[in-house]
């Protein structure tokens, strides 16, 4: 299934939209990135998140176009006619679709495994060590691995396979974001300053539970 169709189907599931908006509004995650992570799991694909986010920064589509458009739409709510507001929503949705199409192009497509129905592994589980092993494939940074270890300790164990895979994908995404943020900072963050927001972990688990229900 193409990413746009997958994202629309997943977004329309009960409870998924508010869970995604919580991740966006309270924790700064990008909804399209989280949907993309879920699509990668459904397609049994993987990629280098840090390289992806670096390439994305160079396009300017997210930071310079989509996010300012969303901010303007939210600011205009209640201050413009309904027709104009709906036009702004349509413009934002069109830009987000373009963003998802760009993300799909970046996915590693070499020898993809056969597609399986999303959430089709009831009762099958992997250990935390399996998840950490998967995460090591997605990042080479020592600091990022330490963050991943801390996050994984807060995540539930013995979940269905796709739950663990989605946790791993979202963790890799978060680690890549943190790594890029540190690269742009003048001061490095020491190991003892690294912490995981328990609220973020809970909200990620809430999204996954709703997405896989």
URWOUR-V909884 format. One record per backbone hydrogen bond with DSSP energy under -1.0 kcal/mol. CO is the residue of the C=O (numbers start at 0). NH is the residue of the N-H. E is the energy in kcal/mol with one decimal. If there is no record, write none. Layout:
[[CO/NH/E] [CO/NH/E]]
//
This chain:
[[1/5/-2.5] [2/6/-3.1] [3/7/-2.3] [4/8/-2.3] [5/9/-2.8] [6/10/-2.8] [7/11/-1.4] [9/12/-1.4] [12/15/-1.9] [14/18/-1.4] [15/19/-2.7] [16/20/-2.5] [17/21/-1.9] [18/22/-1.8] [19/23/-2.1] [20/24/-3.3] [21/25/-2.4] [22/28/-2.3] [23/27/-1.2] [29/33/-1.9] [30/34/-2.6] [31/35/-2.3] [32/36/-2.3] [33/37/-2.0] [34/38/-2.2] [35/39/-2.5] [36/40/-1.7] [37/41/-2.3] [38/42/-2.2] [39/44/-2.9] [40/43/-1.0] [41/115/-1.2] [47/51/-2.2] [48/52/-2.8] [49/53/-2.0] [50/54/-2.5] [51/55/-2.4] [52/56/-2.2] [53/57/-1.5] [54/58/-1.1] [55/59/-1.4] [59/63/-1.8] [60/65/-2.8] [61/66/-2.8] [64/68/-1.9] [65/69/-2.5] [66/70/-2.5] [67/71/-2.5] [68/72/-2.3] [69/73/-2.6] [70/74/-2.1] [71/75/-2.1] [75/78/-2.8] [75/79/-1.0] [80/84/-2.4] [81/85/-2.7] [82/86/-1.8] [83/87/-2.1] [84/88/-2.2] [85/89/-2.2] [86/90/-2.2] [87/91/-2.5] [88/92/-2.5] [89/93/-2.3] [90/94/-2.2] [91/95/-2.4] [92/96/-2.2] [93/97/-2.0] [94/98/-2.2] [95/99/-2.4] [96/100/-2.3] [97/101/-2.0] [98/102/-2.5] [99/103/-2.5] [100/104/-1.5] [101/105/-1.0] [116/119/-1.2] [120/123/-1.3] [123/160/-1.1] [126/130/-1.5] [127/131/-2.5] [128/132/-2.2] [129/133/-2.2] [130/134/-2.3] [131/135/-2.1] [134/137/-1.2] [140/144/-2.3] [141/145/-2.0] [142/146/-2.1] [143/147/-2.6] [144/148/-2.7] [145/149/-2.0] [146/150/-2.5] [147/151/-2.9] [148/152/-1.7] [150/153/-1.3] [159/163/-1.8] [160/164/-2.3] [161/165/-2.5] [162/166/-2.4] [163/167/-2.3] [164/168/-2.4] [165/169/-2.6] [166/170/-2.5] [167/171/-2.5] [168/172/-2.1] [169/173/-2.6] [170/174/-2.7] [171/175/-2.1] [172/176/-2.1] [173/177/-2.4] [174/178/-2.5] [175/179/-2.4] [176/180/-2.2] [177/181/-2.3] [178/182/-2.0] [179/183/-1.4] [189/192/-1.6] [190/193/-1.2] [196/200/-2.1] [197/201/-2.3] [198/202/-2.2] [199/203/-2.5] [200/204/-2.3] [201/205/-2.0] [202/206/-2.2] [203/207/-2.6] [204/208/-2.5] [205/209/-2.0] [206/210/-2.9] [207/211/-2.3]]
//
